C-alpha cells in the first residue's frame, strides 16, 4: 500500500487535508486523527528498515485507533503495576481480543503474566 492510497481516520484522502481546509471548515479535527491504515503503512516501512519491534508497536497502536481515548486511558491505568489483579488483566485481554485487537490483547496477557511472576499484580480480594 502506498502513501497515495492512505486515507485519514474519517476516510478522506490525505491530500485533502490542509491547513486551509481546516481553517475554512472543509475538514475538522477528526480528519487529522491517525488511522489504522496509516499506522500499518508506517509499520511496514519500519519492518522493511529492520525495526520489527517498532513495527509491532505501530500495529498495536493501529488496533487502538477505534478505541475512544477514555478507554485507552483506562487500559493504561490497569497496566500500571499493582492497579489490577491478574484476573482483571486476563478479562481485559479477552475483551480486547473479542474486539479484533489480538496484538493489544497479547500485550496485556504478556504484561499480566510478567506482573504475576514479579509479584506486582494487585492481590485478589
N, C-alpha and C positions, 0 to 999 in steps of 0.2 A: 504494500500500500504506500503510495507516495504522499508527500505532504499536500499535493494539489487536491487529493481526494478526501482529505480530512475535513470534518465539519466541527463546528462548535457544539457545546453541550446541548444547545437548543436546536441543532440541526442546520443552522445557517452555514453557508460556505465561509471558510476563514477569510477569504478575500473581501467579503462584505463587511468585515469588522474593522472599522477605522475610528479614529477619534472623532472625525467629522460626523460619522453616522451616529455615534453615541451622543454628541452634542445636540444634533438636530432631532433626536428621538427615533431614528430609524433602527436603532439597536439599543439594548438595555444591558444591565449588569449580568444577567444570566447568559447572554451571548458570549461573555468573556470568561465564563467558568470553563475549566479544562474538562474535556470529555474523555471517556474511556478509550475511544478511538485514538485521540491524540497521545495518550499515555502508552497505548500499545505500539504506536509508531516510534515513540521515544525508547520504549523497551527493546524493540527490535534493533534500533541503532546502537543501544548500549551493549546488547548481546553481540552484535557484529563487531563491535570495537573491543570485545574481550572482557566485558564487565557483567558477568552473569548475575551477581548479587544485586547490582543496581537495576538490571532488567527485571528481576523478580520483585524488587521493591516498587518499581513503576507499575508492574502488573497488579500488585496488591492495591496500590493507590487507584488504579483503574477500576477495580471491583468496588471500591468505596465511593465512586463518583455518584452513584444512585442513592446513597445514604444521606439523609439530612444531617447538617452539621451538628445538631444537638445529639444525634445518635452516635456520631463519630466521637464526640467528647465523652459520652457515656462509656463507650468501648475503651477509650483511652484511660479513663478513670478506673475501670475494672482491671485493666492490665498493670496498674501500679502495684508493686509488691505489697501484700498484706491487705489489699482492698476487697478481694473476692476469695471465696472458697474455691477449691479445685472443682467441686460440683457445679458451682455457678459459672466458672470459666468453661467447663465442658458443655453446659447448656447453651452458653453464648456461642460456642463453636458450632453446635448443632443448628442453632438459629441462623447463623451466618451461612452455613453450608446449604440450608434449605432455601436461602435467598440467592442462590447461584453465586456465592462468594467462596469458592473452595480454597483459594490461596490464603485469604484472610482467616478462614476457619482453621486451616492447618497451622497458621502462625499462632493463633490463640491456643490451640491444643499443645503446640510445642512450648509455649510460654507456661501454660498450666502445669505441664509435666516437669519443666525445669524449676518452677517455683515450688512444686511439691517436693522435688528432690532436694532442694536447698532449704526447705522448711520456711518459706516466705509466703505461703498462701495463708489467708485468714482461716483460723481454725473453724471447723464445722460446729454449728450450735449443738 
